[in-house]
């Protein structure tokens, strides 16, 4: 079935308003136990670093495909409206 797939519109990462973006999201729940809180906070910090987790997100591909699956987080310095509430 995937061989019959036709791409009519391909999203790009240049426009954060592109409706075809597939952003990966990370949430830190409010009920993380005290024992794991620092680890969880460090993981979230690593995930939003351009040379950390964002590199993993940017390069993630489904095996056997050419395209990338997720869009990286917006650069909050260049696009602050896309980071409201962060």
Buried (B, 14 or more C-beta within 10 A) or exposed (E): EEEEEEEEEEEEBEEBEBEEBEEBEEEEEEEEEEEEEEEEEEBEEBBBEEEEBBEEBBEEEEEEEEEBEBBBBBEEEEEEEBBEEE
